[in-house]
Amino acid sequence: MRGGLLGELLPADVAAVDDFGDSGPAAAMPLHPEEARLISGVVAERRREFTTVRGCARLALTALGLPAAPLLPGRRGAPIWPQGAVGSMTHCRGYRAAAVGDAARFLAIGIDAEPDEPLPQAVASKVISPRERAELTRMTCHDAGIAWDRLVFCVKESVYKIWSPLTGSWLDYADADVRLRPDGTFTVRLLVQAPTVAGVGLETLTGRWLAARGLLLSAIALPTG
Ligand SMILES: CC(C)(COP(=O)(O)OP(=O)(O)OC[C@H]1O[C@@H](n2cnc3c(N)ncnc32)[C@H](O)[C@@H]1OP(=O)(O)O)[C@@H](O)C(=O)NCCC(=O)NCCS
């Protein structure tokens, strides 16, 4: 299943579904009772994003012929995908998205979406290294219309969504060095000892980014070995 913004960033055999509000088909899909229990009593916005993003994920699972099972949080909050699937979900103001791949083809998928707005200074100083800051200055000369510091944050969140389910461990923003390219690709070098998982080394990850419709998107699909 393709279409939307997210589909532009992922290989053709990854099912990508996104939604720009909470009134489309994804939002109308009912939650499983276990999921509904998890969000009973939460604020309305959290209920909407939780519901719509799971609708996106179920549409993606169905497109791949996989069971549209409940998507509950596992270790460190990473969603537990049905047998045979790997995937990732993201939501931010005005956007919800899910990507799902066949576990025989992909070891992990990590996606993130952020508003295309500069990071607050206090956050930027924790997330952006001096080397990345110097590169962002060059990127701003190339295109001043993109919040490059937020894009680095976005890429790092998508890295964490790959790293966390595969390793079960924490990764700090300072542990990843992001190199963005104007052509919509990026490379991330991990600055910590990165394990090899199922024959695939995690020390360098590559992905694609996009700035459109007031949003920044990052996506990594890590193939199996
Ligand atoms: C977990 C985290 C990455 C989520 O990112 P976010 O921008 O806050 O929120 P998003 O809407 O993009 O993503 C939320 C979804 O991510 C998924 N998620 C949560 N924890 C996760 C984890 N450990 N691994 C993979 N996916 C996770 C969930 O599906 C969640 O949605 P849900 O609660 O409705 O199920 C972020 O909150 C966080 O903890 N970051 C700190 C770690 C980090 O990013 N380090 C950088 C390393 S370079």
The ligand as an SDF file (V2000), in Angstrom:
LIG
                    3D

 48 50  0  0  0  0  0  0  0  0999 V2000
   10.1130    6.8310   21.9320 C   0  0  0  0  0  0  0  0  0  0  0  0
   10.3040    8.1310   21.1530 C   0  0  0  0  0  0  0  0  0  0  0  0
   11.4070    7.9470   20.1010 C   0  0  0  0  0  0  0  0  0  0  0  0
    8.9690    8.4580   20.4570 C   0  0  0  0  0  0  0  0  0  0  0  0
    9.1230    9.5730   19.6230 O   0  0  0  0  0  0  0  0  0  0  0  0
    8.1250   10.8250   19.7000 P   0  0  0  0  0  0  0  0  0  0  0  0
    8.5480   11.8030   18.6410 O   0  0  0  0  0  0  0  0  0  0  0  0
    8.0550   11.2860   21.1240 O   0  0  0  0  0  0  0  0  0  0  0  0
    6.6870   10.2670   19.3590 O   0  0  0  0  0  0  0  0  0  0  0  0
    6.1420    9.6290   18.0010 P   0  0  0  0  0  0  0  0  0  0  0  0
    4.7290   10.0250   17.9180 O   0  0  0  0  0  0  0  0  0  0  0  0
    7.0080    9.9240   16.8350 O   0  0  0  0  0  0  0  0  0  0  0  0
    6.2400    8.0730   18.2840 O   0  0  0  0  0  0  0  0  0  0  0  0
    5.4260    7.4800   19.2560 C   0  0  0  0  0  0  0  0  0  0  0  0
    5.3180    6.0250   18.9270 C   0  0  0  0  0  0  0  0  0  0  0  0
    6.6160    5.4570   18.9290 O   0  0  0  0  0  0  0  0  0  0  0  0
    6.4950    4.0920   19.2850 C   0  0  0  0  0  0  0  0  0  0  0  0
    7.4830    3.8190   20.3300 N   0  0  0  0  0  0  0  0  0  0  0  0
    7.4480    4.1790   21.6390 C   0  0  0  0  0  0  0  0  0  0  0  0
    8.5530    3.7220   22.2540 N   0  0  0  0  0  0  0  0  0  0  0  0
    9.2800    3.0670   21.3220 C   0  0  0  0  0  0  0  0  0  0  0  0
   10.5090    2.3620   21.3580 C   0  0  0  0  0  0  0  0  0  0  0  0
   11.2310    2.2130   22.4830 N   0  0  0  0  0  0  0  0  0  0  0  0
   10.9680    1.7860   20.2180 N   0  0  0  0  0  0  0  0  0  0  0  0
   10.2640    1.8880   19.0620 C   0  0  0  0  0  0  0  0  0  0  0  0
    9.0790    2.5520   18.9740 N   0  0  0  0  0  0  0  0  0  0  0  0
    8.6110    3.1300   20.0930 C   0  0  0  0  0  0  0  0  0  0  0  0
    5.0600    3.8610   19.7710 C   0  0  0  0  0  0  0  0  0  0  0  0
    4.3580    3.2190   18.7370 O   0  0  0  0  0  0  0  0  0  0  0  0
    4.5480    5.2690   19.9710 C   0  0  0  0  0  0  0  0  0  0  0  0
    3.1910    5.4360   19.6610 O   0  0  0  0  0  0  0  0  0  0  0  0
    2.0660    4.8460   20.6390 P   0  0  0  0  0  0  0  0  0  0  0  0
    2.4490    5.2410   22.0230 O   0  0  0  0  0  0  0  0  0  0  0  0
    0.7980    5.4530   20.1570 O   0  0  0  0  0  0  0  0  0  0  0  0
    2.1340    3.3550   20.4400 O   0  0  0  0  0  0  0  0  0  0  0  0
   10.6970    9.3210   22.0740 C   0  0  0  0  0  0  0  0  0  0  0  0
    9.6230    9.6690   22.9240 O   0  0  0  0  0  0  0  0  0  0  0  0
   11.8820    9.0210   22.9650 C   0  0  0  0  0  0  0  0  0  0  0  0
   11.7920    8.4080   24.0330 O   0  0  0  0  0  0  0  0  0  0  0  0
   13.0920    9.4810   22.5510 N   0  0  0  0  0  0  0  0  0  0  0  0
   14.2600    9.3920   23.3650 C   0  0  0  0  0  0  0  0  0  0  0  0
   15.2710    8.4210   22.8160 C   0  0  0  0  0  0  0  0  0  0  0  0
   15.8640    8.9040   21.5340 C   0  0  0  0  0  0  0  0  0  0  0  0
   15.1620    9.3140   20.6330 O   0  0  0  0  0  0  0  0  0  0  0  0
   17.1910    8.8440   21.4220 N   0  0  0  0  0  0  0  0  0  0  0  0
   17.8500    9.2740   20.2390 C   0  0  0  0  0  0  0  0  0  0  0  0
   18.8800    8.2730   19.8610 C   0  0  0  0  0  0  0  0  0  0  0  0
   19.8840    8.8140   18.5090 S   0  0  0  0  0  0  0  0  0  0  0  0
  1  2  1  0
  2  3  1  0
  2  4  1  0
  2 36  1  0
  4  5  1  0
  5  6  1  0
  6  7  2  0
  6  8  1  0
  6  9  1  0
  9 10  1  0
 10 11  2  0
 10 12  1  0
 10 13  1  0
 13 14  1  0
 14 15  1  0
 15 16  1  0
 15 30  1  0
 16 17  1  0
 17 18  1  0
 17 28  1  0
 18 19  1  0
 18 27  1  0
 19 20  2  0
 20 21  1  0
 21 22  1  0
 21 27  2  0
 22 23  1  0
 22 24  2  0
 24 25  1  0
 25 26  2  0
 26 27  1  0
 28 29  1  0
 28 30  1  0
 30 31  1  0
 31 32  1  0
 32 33  2  0
 32 34  1  0
 32 35  1  0
 36 37  1  0
 36 38  1  0
 38 39  2  0
 38 40  1  0
 40 41  1  0
 41 42  1  0
 42 43  1  0
 43 44  2  0
 43 45  1  0
 45 46  1  0
 46 47  1  0
 47 48  1  0
M  END
$$$$
